[in-house]
């Protein structure tokens, strides 16, 4: 909430568990997004962790529950979720995919 003149003056919080709407005074807002892994597009084809992230099935690698499918980035990272970690895991997934293809090549 706020005005052009005053800027942010408060926030109105809507409960997702049925509690009454709450208004708090605030002079600023930090919008935190990205806390829920975006996995709906998978349609249940990959195993997930109990918190809804793509489950990696081999320690320190990007393998998933489906052979030949590799997971990188925040969607498979419950712990760090930082840009440099996501980028590095993308490189790992590419290498894992290359090795998978070489090993299965006829
Ligand atoms: C508010 C905020 C602040 C942050 N600050 C920092 C920071 O200071 N330092 C830091 O290192 N990290 C920070 N992060 C974390 C960083 O943004 C992430 O770790 C990083 O972006 C993860 O990269 P990613 O490629 O895994 O996912 P994303 O960057 O989320 O990229 C996933 C992409 O996939 C696309 N996508 C989703 N579904 C589909 C689909 N079905 N088909 C095609 N495309 C699809 C999305 O549109 C998106 O472009 C911050 C994150 C947030 C939310």
Backbone and ligand atoms as CSV (ligand in chain L), in Angstrom:
chain,resi,resn,atom,element,x,y,z
A,1,UNK,N,N,0.852,-1.174,0.000
A,1,UNK,CA,C,0.000,0.000,0.000
A,1,UNK,C,C,0.893,1.230,0.000
A,2,UNK,N,N,0.355,2.361,-0.500
A,2,UNK,CA,C,1.138,3.571,-0.501
A,2,UNK,C,C,0.555,4.589,-1.456
A,3,UNK,N,N,1.301,5.646,-1.630
A,3,UNK,CA,C,0.873,6.706,-2.543
A,3,UNK,C,C,2.090,7.167,-3.339
A,4,UNK,N,N,1.824,7.871,-4.435
A,4,UNK,CA,C,2.925,8.415,-5.234
A,4,UNK,C,C,3.778,9.357,-4.391
A,5,UNK,N,N,3.130,10.110,-3.511
A,5,UNK,CA,C,3.856,11.096,-2.711
A,5,UNK,C,C,4.675,10.430,-1.603
A,6,UNK,N,N,4.053,9.496,-0.884
A,6,UNK,CA,C,4.705,8.906,0.303
A,6,UNK,C,C,5.510,7.655,-0.008
A,7,UNK,N,N,5.267,7.062,-1.182
A,7,UNK,CA,C,5.894,5.770,-1.463
A,7,UNK,C,C,5.172,4.665,-0.705
A,8,UNK,N,N,5.914,3.618,-0.351
A,8,UNK,CA,C,5.296,2.502,0.376
A,8,UNK,C,C,4.979,2.939,1.807
A,9,UNK,N,N,3.737,2.636,2.242
A,9,UNK,CA,C,3.351,2.970,3.616
A,9,UNK,C,C,2.974,1.729,4.420
A,10,UNK,N,N,2.760,0.615,3.721
A,10,UNK,CA,C,2.375,-0.593,4.459
A,10,UNK,C,C,2.156,-1.765,3.529
A,11,UNK,N,N,1.849,-2.899,4.118
A,11,UNK,CA,C,1.560,-4.104,3.342
A,11,UNK,C,C,0.265,-4.733,3.851
A,12,UNK,N,N,-0.482,-5.313,2.937
A,12,UNK,CA,C,-1.694,-6.049,3.303
A,12,UNK,C,C,-1.407,-7.517,3.036
A,13,UNK,N,N,-1.450,-8.320,4.073
A,13,UNK,CA,C,-1.087,-9.731,3.962
A,13,UNK,C,C,-2.341,-10.596,3.916
A,14,UNK,N,N,-2.442,-11.389,2.846
A,14,UNK,CA,C,-3.580,-12.311,2.710
A,14,UNK,C,C,-3.127,-13.695,3.137
A,15,UNK,N,N,-3.837,-14.270,4.075
A,15,UNK,CA,C,-3.485,-15.596,4.585
A,15,UNK,C,C,-3.816,-16.683,3.565
A,16,UNK,N,N,-2.943,-17.676,3.465
A,16,UNK,CA,C,-3.229,-18.830,2.601
A,16,UNK,C,C,-3.788,-19.990,3.433
A,17,UNK,N,N,-3.957,-19.758,4.735
A,17,UNK,CA,C,-4.517,-20.821,5.587
A,17,UNK,C,C,-5.769,-20.336,6.326
A,18,UNK,N,N,-6.452,-19.345,5.744
A,18,UNK,CA,C,-7.761,-18.955,6.260
A,18,UNK,C,C,-7.772,-17.950,7.387
A,19,UNK,N,N,-6.614,-17.395,7.751
A,19,UNK,CA,C,-6.601,-16.398,8.827
A,19,UNK,C,C,-7.026,-15.044,8.262
A,20,UNK,N,N,-7.444,-14.103,9.114
A,20,UNK,CA,C,-7.898,-12.802,8.599
A,20,UNK,C,C,-6.774,-12.047,7.907
A,21,UNK,N,N,-7.154,-11.219,6.951
A,21,UNK,CA,C,-6.189,-10.352,6.289
A,21,UNK,C,C,-5.586,-9.397,7.316
A,22,UNK,N,N,-4.291,-9.154,7.172
A,22,UNK,CA,C,-3.570,-8.350,8.160
A,22,UNK,C,C,-2.900,-7.174,7.454
A,23,UNK,N,N,-2.960,-6.000,8.047
A,23,UNK,CA,C,-2.256,-4.850,7.474
A,23,UNK,C,C,-1.157,-4.405,8.428
A,24,UNK,N,N,0.025,-4.189,7.879
A,24,UNK,CA,C,1.165,-3.751,8.689
A,24,UNK,C,C,1.750,-2.477,8.102
A,25,UNK,N,N,2.212,-1.575,8.959
A,25,UNK,CA,C,2.928,-0.400,8.460
A,25,UNK,C,C,4.312,-0.827,7.987
A,26,UNK,N,N,4.769,-0.261,6.866
A,26,UNK,CA,C,6.116,-0.578,6.365
A,26,UNK,C,C,6.575,0.563,5.469
A,27,UNK,N,N,7.850,0.837,5.505
A,27,UNK,CA,C,8.400,1.907,4.679
A,27,UNK,C,C,9.015,1.373,3.393
A,28,UNK,N,N,9.029,0.053,3.225
A,28,UNK,CA,C,9.604,-0.536,2.021
A,28,UNK,C,C,9.203,-1.989,1.917
A,29,UNK,N,N,9.434,-2.557,0.730
A,29,UNK,CA,C,9.044,-3.947,0.491
A,29,UNK,C,C,10.154,-4.642,-0.279
A,30,UNK,N,N,10.500,-5.840,0.131
A,30,UNK,CA,C,11.399,-6.695,-0.653
A,30,UNK,C,C,10.576,-7.889,-1.123
A,31,UNK,N,N,10.434,-7.997,-2.426
A,31,UNK,CA,C,9.611,-9.074,-2.978
A,31,UNK,C,C,10.466,-10.332,-3.102
A,32,UNK,N,N,10.135,-11.351,-2.331
A,32,UNK,CA,C,10.874,-12.617,-2.378
A,32,UNK,C,C,10.052,-13.637,-3.155
A,33,UNK,N,N,10.575,-14.061,-4.284
A,33,UNK,CA,C,9.873,-15.039,-5.109
A,33,UNK,C,C,10.786,-16.235,-5.345
A,34,UNK,N,N,10.268,-17.248,-5.973
A,34,UNK,CA,C,11.104,-18.375,-6.373
A,34,UNK,C,C,11.312,-19.409,-5.299
A,35,UNK,N,N,10.436,-19.453,-4.315
A,35,UNK,CA,C,10.616,-20.423,-3.227
A,35,UNK,C,C,9.959,-21.774,-3.527
A,36,UNK,N,N,9.117,-21.784,-4.559
A,36,UNK,CA,C,8.414,-23.034,-4.886
A,36,UNK,C,C,8.940,-23.561,-6.216
A,37,UNK,N,N,9.498,-24.762,-6.238
A,37,UNK,CA,C,10.046,-25.284,-7.489
A,37,UNK,C,C,8.968,-25.443,-8.563
A,38,UNK,N,N,9.278,-25.016,-9.782
A,38,UNK,CA,C,8.316,-25.011,-10.876
A,38,UNK,C,C,8.413,-26.335,-11.629
A,39,UNK,N,N,7.705,-27.348,-11.131
A,39,UNK,CA,C,7.854,-28.696,-11.686
A,39,UNK,C,C,6.564,-29.233,-12.308
A,40,UNK,N,N,5.521,-28.404,-12.348
A,40,UNK,CA,C,4.228,-28.904,-12.843
A,40,UNK,C,C,4.341,-29.431,-14.269
A,41,UNK,N,N,5.232,-28.795,-15.066
A,41,UNK,CA,C,5.338,-29.189,-16.471
A,41,UNK,C,C,5.828,-30.628,-16.631
A,42,UNK,N,N,6.409,-31.189,-15.585
A,42,UNK,CA,C,6.925,-32.559,-15.676
A,42,UNK,C,C,5.790,-33.597,-15.659
A,43,UNK,N,N,4.627,-33.187,-15.185
A,43,UNK,CA,C,3.484,-34.098,-15.177
A,43,UNK,C,C,3.725,-35.372,-14.390
A,44,UNK,N,N,4.530,-35.278,-13.332
A,44,UNK,CA,C,4.749,-36.441,-12.477
A,44,UNK,C,C,5.685,-37.489,-13.052
A,45,UNK,N,N,6.372,-37.149,-14.141
A,45,UNK,CA,C,7.229,-38.165,-14.780
A,45,UNK,C,C,8.539,-38.395,-14.050
A,46,UNK,N,N,8.978,-37.397,-13.266
A,46,UNK,CA,C,10.217,-37.547,-12.499
A,46,UNK,C,C,9.888,-37.607,-11.021
A,47,UNK,N,N,10.678,-38.403,-10.291
A,47,UNK,CA,C,10.500,-38.471,-8.852
A,47,UNK,C,C,10.919,-37.143,-8.226
A,48,UNK,N,N,10.156,-36.693,-7.240
A,48,UNK,CA,C,10.458,-35.436,-6.543
A,48,UNK,C,C,10.838,-35.716,-5.099
A,49,UNK,N,N,11.495,-34.741,-4.467
A,49,UNK,CA,C,11.754,-34.839,-3.038
A,49,UNK,C,C,10.473,-34.523,-2.290
A,50,UNK,N,N,10.491,-34.706,-0.987
A,50,UNK,CA,C,9.270,-34.434,-0.221
A,50,UNK,C,C,8.910,-32.951,-0.236
A,51,UNK,N,N,9.887,-32.092,-0.564
A,51,UNK,CA,C,9.605,-30.659,-0.665
A,51,UNK,C,C,9.307,-30.212,-2.092
A,52,UNK,N,N,9.211,-31.161,-3.015
A,52,UNK,CA,C,8.771,-30.823,-4.364
A,52,UNK,C,C,9.868,-30.483,-5.355
A,53,UNK,N,N,11.120,-30.716,-4.996
A,53,UNK,CA,C,12.221,-30.493,-5.935
A,53,UNK,C,C,12.488,-31.782,-6.716
A,54,UNK,N,N,13.088,-31.654,-7.909
A,54,UNK,CA,C,13.440,-32.856,-8.662
A,54,UNK,C,C,14.495,-33.620,-7.880
A,55,UNK,N,N,14.245,-34.903,-7.700
A,55,UNK,CA,C,15.157,-35.728,-6.902
A,55,UNK,C,C,16.333,-36.168,-7.753
A,56,UNK,N,N,17.529,-35.905,-7.251
A,56,UNK,CA,C,18.733,-36.440,-7.895
A,56,UNK,C,C,19.022,-37.800,-7.259
A,57,UNK,N,N,19.247,-38.792,-8.102
A,57,UNK,CA,C,19.296,-40.169,-7.608
A,57,UNK,C,C,20.704,-40.690,-7.387
A,58,UNK,N,N,21.731,-39.933,-7.841
A,58,UNK,CA,C,23.118,-40.359,-7.640
A,58,UNK,C,C,23.856,-39.199,-6.965
A,59,UNK,N,N,24.488,-39.441,-5.804
A,59,UNK,CA,C,25.167,-38.355,-5.098
A,59,UNK,C,C,26.182,-37.624,-5.988
A,60,UNK,N,N,26.164,-36.306,-5.936
A,60,UNK,CA,C,27.103,-35.430,-6.645
A,60,UNK,C,C,26.934,-35.491,-8.163
A,61,UNK,N,N,25.853,-36.068,-8.647
A,61,UNK,CA,C,25.596,-36.062,-10.088
A,61,UNK,C,C,24.183,-35.543,-10.359
A,62,UNK,N,N,23.866,-35.355,-11.641
A,62,UNK,CA,C,22.592,-34.728,-11.984
A,62,UNK,C,C,21.547,-35.739,-12.452
A,63,UNK,N,N,21.826,-37.027,-12.284
A,63,UNK,CA,C,20.873,-38.071,-12.675
A,63,UNK,C,C,19.535,-37.899,-11.936
A,64,UNK,N,N,18.459,-38.230,-12.642
A,64,UNK,CA,C,17.133,-38.228,-12.018
A,64,UNK,C,C,16.597,-39.657,-12.003
A,65,UNK,N,N,15.331,-39.800,-11.658
A,65,UNK,CA,C,14.729,-41.132,-11.575
A,65,UNK,C,C,14.491,-41.746,-12.953
A,66,UNK,N,N,14.660,-40.957,-14.015
A,66,UNK,CA,C,14.492,-41.481,-15.373
A,66,UNK,C,C,15.852,-41.467,-16.080
A,67,UNK,N,N,16.278,-42.621,-16.555
A,67,UNK,CA,C,17.581,-42.707,-17.231
A,67,UNK,C,C,17.604,-41.766,-18.436
A,68,UNK,N,N,18.700,-40.994,-18.547
A,68,UNK,CA,C,18.836,-40.080,-19.670
A,68,UNK,C,C,18.221,-38.707,-19.438
A,69,UNK,N,N,17.603,-38.503,-18.289
A,69,UNK,CA,C,17.071,-37.177,-17.932
A,69,UNK,C,C,17.894,-36.642,-16.772
A,70,UNK,N,N,18.454,-35.461,-16.958
A,70,UNK,CA,C,19.349,-34.886,-15.948
A,70,UNK,C,C,18.779,-33.543,-15.484
A,71,UNK,N,N,18.956,-33.238,-14.213
A,71,UNK,CA,C,18.348,-32.035,-13.638
A,71,UNK,C,C,19.420,-31.061,-13.168
A,72,UNK,N,N,19.229,-29.796,-13.506
A,72,UNK,CA,C,20.173,-28.752,-13.100
A,72,UNK,C,C,19.413,-27.544,-12.566
A,73,UNK,N,N,20.089,-26.756,-11.756
A,73,UNK,CA,C,19.519,-25.488,-11.328
A,73,UNK,C,C,18.663,-25.595,-10.074
A,74,UNK,N,N,17.991,-24.496,-9.794
A,74,UNK,CA,C,17.226,-24.380,-8.548
A,74,UNK,C,C,16.152,-25.448,-8.412
A,75,UNK,N,N,15.624,-25.898,-9.536
A,75,UNK,CA,C,14.518,-26.857,-9.487
A,75,UNK,C,C,14.948,-28.199,-8.884
A,76,UNK,N,N,16.276,-28.393,-8.804
A,76,UNK,CA,C,16.789,-29.641,-8.219
A,76,UNK,C,C,17.714,-29.345,-7.044
A,77,UNK,N,N,17.583,-28.157,-6.475
A,77,UNK,CA,C,18.530,-27.727,-5.441
A,77,UNK,C,C,17.784,-27.208,-4.211
A,78,UNK,N,N,17.682,-28.023,-3.199
A,78,UNK,CA,C,16.956,-27.614,-1.995
A,78,UNK,C,C,17.799,-26.733,-1.095
A,79,UNK,N,N,19.107,-26.744,-1.314
A,79,UNK,CA,C,19.988,-26.158,-0.311
A,79,UNK,C,C,20.553,-24.788,-0.677
A,80,UNK,N,N,21.110,-24.651,-1.895
A,80,UNK,CA,C,21.874,-23.431,-2.190
A,80,UNK,C,C,21.076,-22.392,-2.979
A,81,UNK,N,N,20.500,-22.760,-4.074
A,81,UNK,CA,C,19.683,-21.892,-4.929
A,81,UNK,C,C,20.350,-20.525,-5.167
A,82,UNK,N,N,21.539,-20.580,-5.727
A,82,UNK,CA,C,22.288,-19.383,-6.101
A,82,UNK,C,C,22.666,-19.493,-7.569
A,83,UNK,N,N,22.820,-18.334,-8.218
A,83,UNK,CA,C,23.035,-18.308,-9.665
A,83,UNK,C,C,24.272,-19.106,-10.080
A,84,UNK,N,N,25.361,-18.926,-9.344
A,84,UNK,CA,C,26.599,-19.598,-9.743
A,84,UNK,C,C,26.487,-21.114,-9.569
A,85,UNK,N,N,25.739,-21.538,-8.561
A,85,UNK,CA,C,25.544,-22.973,-8.333
A,85,UNK,C,C,24.661,-23.552,-9.440
A,86,UNK,N,N,23.616,-22.812,-9.805
A,86,UNK,CA,C,22.716,-23.274,-10.867
A,86,UNK,C,C,23.480,-23.394,-12.196
A,87,UNK,N,N,24.312,-22.395,-12.489
A,87,UNK,CA,C,25.065,-22.431,-13.743
A,87,UNK,C,C,26.042,-23.607,-13.756
A,88,UNK,N,N,26.698,-23.824,-12.634
A,88,UNK,CA,C,27.652,-24.934,-12.556
A,88,UNK,C,C,26.944,-26.275,-12.722
A,89,UNK,N,N,25.761,-26.396,-12.115
A,89,UNK,CA,C,25.058,-27.672,-12.234
A,89,UNK,C,C,24.563,-27.880,-13.652
A,90,UNK,N,N,24.339,-26.787,-14.392
A,90,UNK,CA,C,23.994,-26.922,-15.810
A,90,UNK,C,C,25.132,-27.532,-16.593
A,91,UNK,N,N,26.348,-27.107,-16.286
A,91,UNK,CA,C,27.520,-27.697,-16.949
A,91,UNK,C,C,27.634,-29.177,-16.590
A,92,UNK,N,N,27.392,-29.498,-15.317
A,92,UNK,CA,C,27.453,-30.907,-14.893
A,92,UNK,C,C,26.407,-31.734,-15.638
A,93,UNK,N,N,25.193,-31.195,-15.763
A,93,UNK,CA,C,24.126,-31.939,-16.438
A,93,UNK,C,C,24.477,-32.168,-17.909
A,94,UNK,N,N,25.084,-31.165,-18.534
A,94,UNK,CA,C,25.476,-31.330,-19.941
A,94,UNK,C,C,26.514,-32.441,-20.082
A,95,UNK,N,N,27.474,-32.463,-19.158
A,95,UNK,CA,C,28.501,-33.521,-19.208
A,95,UNK,C,C,27.892,-34.891,-18.905
A,96,UNK,N,N,26.979,-34.937,-17.927
A,96,UNK,CA,C,26.322,-36.216,-17.621
A,96,UNK,C,C,25.523,-36.704,-18.827
A,97,UNK,N,N,24.861,-35.777,-19.518
A,97,UNK,CA,C,24.073,-36.160,-20.699
A,97,UNK,C,C,24.990,-36.665,-21.815
A,98,UNK,N,N,26.115,-35.968,-22.007
A,98,UNK,CA,C,27.060,-36.404,-23.046
A,98,UNK,C,C,27.573,-37.820,-22.740
A,99,UNK,N,N,27.925,-38.042,-21.478
A,99,UNK,CA,C,28.440,-39.371,-21.101
A,99,UNK,C,C,27.368,-40.436,-21.248
A,100,UNK,N,N,26.143,-40.077,-20.923
A,100,UNK,CA,C,25.046,-41.031,-21.083
A,100,UNK,C,C,24.896,-41.404,-22.554
A,101,UNK,N,N,24.951,-40.419,-23.434
A,101,UNK,CA,C,24.783,-40.692,-24.864
A,101,UNK,C,C,25.938,-41.531,-25.401
A,102,UNK,N,N,27.155,-41.208,-24.957
A,102,UNK,CA,C,28.313,-41.996,-25.418
A,102,UNK,C,C,28.201,-43.452,-24.964
A,103,UNK,N,N,27.722,-43.628,-23.731
A,103,UNK,CA,C,27.628,-44.988,-23.180
A,103,UNK,C,C,26.507,-45.792,-23.819
A,104,UNK,N,N,25.494,-45.119,-24.350
A,104,UNK,CA,C,24.352,-45.841,-24.912
A,104,UNK,C,C,24.377,-45.867,-26.441
A,105,UNK,N,N,25.423,-45.267,-27.025
A,105,UNK,CA,C,25.529,-45.187,-28.489
A,105,UNK,C,C,25.739,-46.574,-29.084
A,106,UNK,N,N,25.033,-46.867,-30.175
A,106,UNK,CA,C,25.237,-48.157,-30.855
A,106,UNK,C,C,26.133,-47.979,-32.076
L,1,LIG,C1,C,14.425,-12.533,-5.319
L,1,LIG,C2,C,15.642,-13.368,-5.661
L,1,LIG,C3,C,16.908,-12.883,-5.413
L,1,LIG,C4,C,18.046,-13.661,-5.725
L,1,LIG,N1,N,19.285,-13.155,-5.479
L,1,LIG,C5,C,20.382,-13.881,-5.799
L,1,LIG,C6,C,21.677,-13.377,-5.585
L,1,LIG,O1,O,21.856,-12.258,-5.088
L,1,LIG,N2,N,22.746,-14.143,-5.938
L,1,LIG,C7,C,22.582,-15.371,-6.510
L,1,LIG,O2,O,23.580,-16.026,-6.842
L,1,LIG,N3,N,21.356,-15.882,-6.738
L,1,LIG,C8,C,20.251,-15.167,-6.388
L,1,LIG,N4,N,18.997,-15.672,-6.602
L,1,LIG,C9,C,18.889,-17.046,-7.099
L,1,LIG,C10,C,19.096,-17.126,-8.600
L,1,LIG,O3,O,18.185,-16.239,-9.242
L,1,LIG,C11,C,18.810,-18.564,-9.001
L,1,LIG,O4,O,19.678,-19.443,-8.266
L,1,LIG,C12,C,19.032,-18.808,-10.477
L,1,LIG,O5,O,18.290,-17.901,-11.259
L,1,LIG,C13,C,18.594,-20.236,-10.792
L,1,LIG,O6,O,18.788,-20.456,-12.152
L,1,LIG,P1,P,17.956,-21.566,-12.884
L,1,LIG,O7,O,18.411,-21.540,-14.302
L,1,LIG,O8,O,18.032,-22.837,-12.128
L,1,LIG,O9,O,16.418,-21.103,-12.768
L,1,LIG,P2,P,15.710,-19.807,-13.348
L,1,LIG,O10,O,16.648,-18.645,-13.408
L,1,LIG,O11,O,14.447,-19.695,-12.542
L,1,LIG,O12,O,15.396,-20.198,-14.833
L,1,LIG,C14,C,14.419,-21.151,-15.159
L,1,LIG,C15,C,13.838,-20.742,-16.505
L,1,LIG,O13,O,12.985,-21.781,-17.002
L,1,LIG,C16,C,11.841,-21.205,-17.537
L,1,LIG,N5,N,10.785,-22.210,-17.532
L,1,LIG,C17,C,10.048,-22.654,-16.491
L,1,LIG,N6,N,9.188,-23.597,-16.886
L,1,LIG,C18,C,9.394,-23.766,-18.210
L,1,LIG,C19,C,8.807,-24.597,-19.186
L,1,LIG,N7,N,7.832,-25.469,-18.891
L,1,LIG,N8,N,9.245,-24.505,-20.452
L,1,LIG,C20,C,10.226,-23.637,-20.782
L,1,LIG,N9,N,10.832,-22.812,-19.889
L,1,LIG,C21,C,10.405,-22.883,-18.622
L,1,LIG,C22,C,11.562,-20.007,-16.643
L,1,LIG,O14,O,10.732,-19.065,-17.300
L,1,LIG,C23,C,12.972,-19.480,-16.422
L,1,LIG,O15,O,13.375,-18.582,-17.433
L,1,LIG,C24,C,17.882,-14.933,-6.310
L,1,LIG,C25,C,16.579,-15.401,-6.579
L,1,LIG,C26,C,15.489,-14.649,-6.248
L,1,LIG,C27,C,14.103,-15.185,-6.562
